[in-house]
């Protein structure tokens, strides 16, 4: 790290010291984009390990290094003379336009904005304060994430075989595997706080008392231990972000974040969230009534309070079976991890011509990691290496929860003289947290959707075709970044994909047409619940980050009062409560930005409609356009321009509302 930081500053100082030449695109902007290649490599490996294999020893390094790296980053933006050269190129960009491409103009504008948002135009005193704020933010977000990881590592519920009543064999086997990994007794079964174990248990366990126990611990991640409670950390983060926004002349952090997003203002975000929220409340309340009616019909007495959060998934599955004759546990044998992986790679090939060549000789950072060369045949017959792809699918100790795509190396064509071109080939990783079993890993439909989702992000990185790393891959505005991922989800549901790849893991028989029809019929079932779970998080996020005073702020009380004000439907809680809301508090990227998934859902539903309108979900011309404008362009143009180039118009919300079954909910 020390060597990397030293070389990075030396690269930047070389730009500043070039006083023999007037600042130009090549000697200033392109040189800046290229600078710091060593620290970039080191930081990428380090950050990936801190998410995927964060041992106790590495956590200590992470805690020590994070503020150091943050201060280094601040110093690169405040290096005397550097911003002045960048600003000079920025001020003359229109005069240079005849000699520069649109991508180069975009790069000038993005780098200039990055410097402004990093405090480059502040006074010296303000720069020092801002650097300290950023360092404190980095340390606190790291501590927040480590606390959640520690709760998920250490907490467990040990059951007997009898306690697993109602659970499918795939879940029972996963619980047994978790017990083996944690050195429990031969008769023990373990449910951890991993979503891949808890959610199926809440869905299938017929023991209401045990569902309640599991749910209460799961929903309290980040506050299970007094010595690592995350709520005080979250409040401190909110205060620091408020000061950060004030220094940029913004009323609150939500306003500061929205400036550099498609939404532009918190008001535009709230318009979308409120529209969907009010519709979803109607649908969710009808769903709860259906669950309670089912309980009454079968004689299950839930008491005066009715459906509770630990009941909803269980009874929703019962109603799904009763209403649609669709038992999702019977679908799992047709969705083995191997076949779903094969399916998404086949979709990738059919849309974009990509081939995945497994490389067992390339050693990953953990035995669970599968490594592939991603290749394509060009029109002239040339076989091209597109990317290296790492697939890390299983939950384990020292691994963060959730699912994500990341880069070990981003795509670029702006290499230093003498560099091998392979240095511009992206190395992309997808992480999931599926429950590992001793045999075939069987996925729920939600799990399979997650795998497709992350592969959508993966394609955003792998197919990137920018000239400059700053604009490449997923380096886009936050409310555009989920479009490529959510768009990829659509292909999992297509009959031609399911018929070919949803095959029984033992017999290799294809999914029965009757089961597929029932899956499609139940597609919008429980959408009210799922939309409320998400939208409540997004609304609370925006509300918290629009406050202008955090003195004596009680985040738990605010959560309670805000959800009451919104009219939170009974029996549902937020998908991520504040103490473990890592999108908000384990980094700053999605803070005042959790809404982006819904914003992107408007875009992805409309984009997939373009394929359906052709009558062929693999239409060659539409696939060519979606690759060019959505998956390959990165941030080389404004995202609204890219969408219009693909679709020929601005996005229409109706496709998203129809997809969620909310179009008629009013």
N, C-alpha and C positions, 0 to 999 in steps of 0.2 A: 504493500500500500504506500509506504513512504517513497519508494522508487517511482511508483506510478504517479503520485501527486507531484513529485518533483519534476518529472518529465512533462506532465500536463501544464504546469505553470511555465516551464521553459518554452513549450510550444506556443503558448499565448504571448509570452514576453517577446518571442521572435516576431510576432505580428506587430506588436507595439513598437519594437525597435526598428522596423522597416521605414525609417524616415526618408530614405532616398526616393521612395515612390509615394505618390498620392494614394490614399485608401481606395481600393477597387474591389470588385466582386472576388476576383481570384486571390489577391494577396491578403484579403481580410475575411470575407464571408466564407469562401470555400476553405480557406486555411483554418478558420475557426471550426467549421464542421468536421474537419479531419483531426483536430487536436485531441490529445489525451487518449490515444488508442490503447495504451497499456493499462491505464486506470480503468478504462471502459471494460477491458477483458476481466481484470481482477474483480471489479465491482459486480459484474454480471454473474460470475461463478459464485462469489460470496453471497449475493442476495438470493440466488437460487438455492444454495445450501441452507441458508437461514430459513427458508420456507419448507424445503423437502427433506432435510436431514439435520435438523438443528439440535445437535447433541448439547449436553450441559456445558461441555468445554467451549463449543462454538457460541453458545449463548453469552458466555463471559466475554469472548472476543467481540461479539456483536454489540453488547452493552457499552464496551469501551470505545469501539470504532465509530459507532453511529454519529455521536456529536463531532468527532474529529472530521469525518467525511462531510458532514453538513457544513462545518466551518470552511473546509476546503472548497466546497461548491460555492459558498458565498464569496470566497476570495477570488474565484475565477470571474465572477460578475462585477467585482469592484476593483479589479486590477487597474492601476492608474494608466490612463491613455487608451485602454482597450475599447470601452464604450464610445469614446470620442471618435475613434476610427469607424466603428460600426455605424454610429449615428450619421457620420458624414456620407457614407455609402447610402444609408437610408434616405437622407434628405435629397440626394441626387438621383434616386432610383428611376424617376420618371424620365429624366434626361438620358439615362442609360438604357431605357426600355428597348430601344431599337437594336441594341447589341446583346440583350439578355432574353432568355426564354421566360415564359410565364412561371415555370417552376423556380427559376432563379430569383425572380421578383418575389415570389411567395417565400422563399428561403430568407431573403433579406428582411421581409416584414415579420416573419415568425421569430427570427433571432432577435430583432430589435424589440419585439414585444416581450420575449423571454427576459431580456435584460431589464426592461422597464419594470416588469412584475417581480424581478429579483432585487429591486431597489437600486439599480445602477445610477439613477439620477437623484438619489437622496444626498443629503449633506453627510459629511464624514461622521458626525455624531449619530445621525439616523442610520447610517450603514452599519455601525457597530451594534446598535440596538437591534436592527433587523437580523443581523447575523446571529445574535444570541437567541432571538425568538425562534429562528429556524433550527438552531441546535437543540433548544429545549423541546421543540415540537418533535424533532427526530428521536430524541431520547424517550420522550413520553409515549409516542406511538409504538416504539419498540417494546417498552415495558408493558404496555397494554396487550400487545400481541403475545408476548411471552407468558403473561398471566393466563390468558385464555388457553394457550397451548398446554400449560402446566395443569390446569383443571382437566383438560381433555386427556392428558397423559395419565394422571393419577387417579381420577375418580372412576369407580366401577360399581356395578350392582351384580352380586353373585347370586345366581339362581340355581335351583335344582331342576331336573328334567320335568318334574311335575309343574313347576312354575311357568314353563314355556307353553302352557295349554293354549291352543288355538293358533299357534305360530306355525308357518309352513316349514317344511324340512330344510329349505335353503337358509332360513334365518336361524333355525336351531343349529345347523352345522356351522354357520358363521359365529354364533355365540360360543360354541364348543371350541372353535379355532382361537377365538379371543381368550378363552380360559387357558388353553394350552400355551399361548404366547405369554400369558401373565403367570404361568407356573402355578395354576390352581389345581385342585384335586381332580381325580378321575371322574367324579360325579358332578362336577361344577360346570356351569354355563355363565358366561359374562356378557352383560350389556354395558358398553362404554358410553361416553357422551358423544361419540361420533354419530353424525346425522345418518350414516348408512346403516347403523344398528338401531338407533333410537326410533327413527320414524317408522320402520317396519314393525318394531315392537308395539308402538302406539297404534298401528293400523290393525294388527292381528291378535294381540294378546287379549284373551277373554277375561283376564284378571284385572278388574277395575282398580283395585287397590295398588297393584304393581304398576299399572299404567300411570296412576297418579304419582307414585314415588319416582318413576323414571322421568316423567314430564317435569316435575318440580325441580329436580336436580339439573336437568338439561336446560331449563329456562333460566337457571341462575348461574350459568357459566360466567366466569369473570367476577363473581361475588361469593363464591363458595367458601373462600378462606379470608378471614379478616386481614391477614398479613399481605394479601395481594388483591385487595378489592379494587376494581377498575373504575368505580363511579367517581371517586375523587380525581383520578387521572383524567377522566372525560371532562370534568368541569374545568380543570386547569387547561386542557387543550382548547376548550371553547373560549376561555379568557384570552389565551395567546392568539388565537385566530381572529378574535375581535380586534385586538390591537394591530395585528397584521393588516386587516382590512382598513382600519382607521388611517394607517400610515400611507395607504394608497388613495385616501380621500373617499372611501366607501362607508356607507352607514353601518354595514354589517358584513359578515363573511359570506353570506349567501349572495349578496350583490357583487362582491369581489370575485367569487367563483364564476358567476354567470356571465361576466364580461367576456370571458374567453370560452364560451360555449355556444352551441347553436341556439339555445333558448334565449340568450342575451340578458333576460331579466328574471328575477324571482317571480314576478307577476305572471309571466308566460308559463313558467313551470307550474304555478298554482292553478292556473286555468285548466291545464291538462289533468293534473292530479284530482282536482275537485270534480271535473266532469266524470272521470272514471269512478271516483270514490262514491259519489251519490248513486250511480247506477249499480255499483257492486254491492252497496249496502242493501238495496232492495233484493237483489238476487241472493245474497248471503242469508238474509233473514228468512226468505222462503226456503232455503236449504235447511236452516235450523228447524223450521217448523216440520219439514219432511222427516228429519232425523227423530224429532221428538214424537211425531205420529207413529213412526216405525217402532220406537221403544214402547209406546203404549200398546200397539198391536201385539207385540211379542211378550208383553208383561214384564219388561225391564223397568224397575222403579229407580229413577235417578234422583228422587227427592225433590224438594221444593225448588232448588236452583236449576234443575234441568241439565241440559248438555253443558259439560265443562270442557276446557281445552284438551284435557287428556282423553275425552270421549269422542271428539269430533271425527278424527281419522278412522277410529274403530267403527263407528256407526255409519259414517259415510261409505265405507267399504261394504257394509251390510246392505245399505240402501242401493248402492250401485249394483250389487248382485240381484237384489229383488226387482229393481226397476229395469235393468238392462240385461239381466241374466249374464252378467260379466264379472267373473271372479279374477282379479288381476294376478292373484297368486298362481293361477293356471297358465298365465302368459309367460312367467319367468323362465320355465324350461326352454322356451323358444328364443330367449334373449340372453344367450351365454355371452360373456365378455368377448370371447374369440369371434363369434359370429357378428356381433355388433361392430367390432373393430373392422372385420372384413367388409361389412356393409358400408361403413363410412369411407373406407378407402376405395371401395368400388364406386361410390357416388363421386368421390374426388376424381377418379379416373374418367368417369363418364362426362362430368361437367368440364373438367380442366385438363384431361389427358395425363394426370400425374400417376406415376407408378411408385410403389413402396417396396424397396429392396431391403430385407432384414439383414442387419450386419451383427451377427453374434460375436464377431471378433473385436468389435468396438466396445470397450468396457465402460459401463455406466457407473454412476456414483453409488448405485445400490442394485442388488441382484434382481429386484422387481422391474427395473427399467429396461424396456425394449428400444433398441436403436435402429433407425432406418435411414437409408439414402432415399431421398425423394427425387425422381428423375422424370423427364419428359422428352419425347421425340419431337424436334422442331420440324417445320415444313420442309426444310432442305435435307431432312434425314439425320441431322446431328442429334446425338444422344446427350442431353444436357443435365448436369447436376443442379437441381433447383434449391435443395435445402437438405440439412440433416435434421431428423425429427426424433425426439425422445418421448416415449410414452410411459408414464409413471402412474399406474392406475390404482394402487392399493393403499388403504389406510394403514398407518403403522405409528409406532412410537417416534417422537421427534419430528413428525410431519404436521404441518398446519392443516386445519380442517378446511373443508370446502373444495372447490375446483378452480383451476386457473391455468392460463397460458402465460409463458414467459419466454424470454430470449436469453440464450447464452451468447449469441452474437447476432446483431441486427444486419439487415441487408444494406449495402451501399455500393456505389460505383466510384465514389470519391476517395480513392486509395492513395496513399503516399507513393511517390516514385519508387519503383523497385519492389513494391508489395506484390505478392502472388494474388491473382484474381480470386482465389478460393477464400481469401480473407473478407471478401464481400458477400460470400454465400451465407445465408442465415442459418443459425442453429436454434431450433425452436423446440420448446418442451411443453407438453400438456400434462398436468397433474389432476388426477381424480382421487377420490377417497372411498373406493368400493370395498366392501367387507370381504376379506380374503377367506377362502375355504380350502380344504385339503384337495378338493377335486375341481370341477368346472365352476367358475364364478358366474352365478345367474343374476341378471340385472332386473330391476323393476323398469317399467316404461319411463319413469322419471329419470332413473339412472342412465338409461340408454340415451335419453334426450340430452342429459348433461354431457355425455361423451361427444355427441354430435355438436353441441354448443361449443365446447372447448376446441374441437377440431375446426369450427368456423373461425375462432380466434387464430388457431394455428395457420389456417390458410391465409389470413390477413398478414401474418408474418412471412410465411413461406413464399407467397406469390408476389410479395412486394417488388415493385419495379421502379423505385425512385433513384435519382442520381445521387442524392445526398442523404446521409444517415439521419440527420435531424428530422427529415420529412418522411422517413420510411416506415413501413409496417403499421404498427398500432400507435405510432406517435401522432394521433389525430385528436380532435376535440372529443371530450369524454362522452358526450351524448351521441356521437357517431360510432364510437368504438364497439358498441354492442350490436350494431347492425350486421356485420359479417357473421358474428357468432349465432345470433338468433335466427338469421336467415337460413343457416345450415340446418337448424333443427327441423325445418319443414320437410326435408327429404326423408327423414325417418318414418314419417306417417304415410308415405306414398305406397299404394298397394303393390306396385312393381318392385319396390325395395323390400317390403315385408315378405312378399311371396317368395322372393329369391333367397333372402338371408335370415329371416326369422324361422329357424329350423330347430327341431327338438335336439337338445344336446346329446341324447342317447341314441335315438333312432334316425336322426337326420331328416325326419318327416317335416314338410313345410307346415307353417301355421295353418290350421283349418280356416277355410273361407268364412265359416260361421263365426269363429272367434274374432277374425279381423273385422267383420261387419259390426260385431258387438263393441269392439274397441272404438271404431269410428263413431258409432251411435252414442257412446258414453264420453265422447271427446270433450264436450263442454260441461260435463258433470262436475260439480264442486268448484266451478270457476269463480263463483262468488267468494267462497272461502279463500281460495288461492290469491285472488286479486286483493281482497281485504288484507290478508297477511302481508303482502308486498306493499300495497299503497299506504297502509298505516305507517310503515317504516319510512317511506319517502316523505310523507306529510310531517312526521315528527322531526325528521332530519331537517327539512326546510324551516320548520317552526323554531327549532333550537338555534339554528344558525342565522335567524333573522332577529333574535333578541339583541337588545342594545345594552343590557346590564346583567352581569352574572354574579354580582355580590350576593352572598348567602343563597346561592342557587342550589336547590334540591332537585337533582335530576330525576329521582324516582317519583317525587311528588309531581313534577312537571309532566312526566310520562302519564301518570294517572289522570291528572286534570285535563291534559290535552286530548287524550283518547275519549274521555267523557264528553268533552266539548264537541268532538267530531262525531259522536254517536256510534262508537265502536260496537259492532254487533256482539251480542252476548255469546260466549263460548269460543271466541277467537282471541288470540293475542298476536302481537307483532312477530313476524318471522325472526327478527333479530332484536332482542331487547338491548338497551343501551350498554350494559356491562360487557356484552360480547359482540357488539355491533362493529365488527372489524372493518367493514367498508368505511365507516365514519371515523373510527378512532385508532385503527392499527396503521393507517396511513392518512395522508391529507388529500389523496387523489379523488376519492369519491365523496369527501365531505361536502355537504350541501349539494350532493350530486347523485344520491341513490336513485333519484327519479329517472336517471338516464336509461335504465332498462325499459321503462314504459315508453319513454320518448323514442327509443330505438325500435320498440315493438310496433309503433305506428309506421316506421320506415320499413321494417322487415315484412310485415303483413302486406303492405303495398307492393314491395319489391317482388315477393313470391307470386302475387297476383299477376305480375307481368309474364311469368312462366305459364301460369294456368290459362291465361288468355290466349296463348298460342296453341293450346290443346296438347302440349308435350312438356312435362316438367323438366325434361333434359334438352329442351330446344337449343340447338347449336348456336344460333345467332344471339339469343338472349343470354346464354352462358358466356359467350364471348364478351358481351357488353358488361355483364355483371363482374366478370374478371377484371376488365379494363377499368371500370369506374368505381367499383366497390372494394374489390380485394387487392388490386395491384397499385392503386394510385396513392395510398398513404395520405399524407397531408400536402400533396403537391398542388392541390387546389382546395378552395373552400368546400366544406362538406355539402352545403345546400346546392352548390354548383354541380358537384359530382352526382348527387341524386337526380337533379334535373337532367343531366346528361344521360343518365341511365334510363329514366322513366319518361322524360319529355315534359314533365310538369312537376309541381310541388306535391308533397305527400298528402294523402287523403286519410283521415282518421277512421273512415267507415270500415276499412278492411280489418283493422285491429279490433274494433267493437264487435264485428261479426265473428271474428275468430274466437273471442272470449264469450260469445253468447250474450253480449251486453247491449247490442244494437237496439233492442226493443225494451230495455229496462229503464223505464222512466215513470 
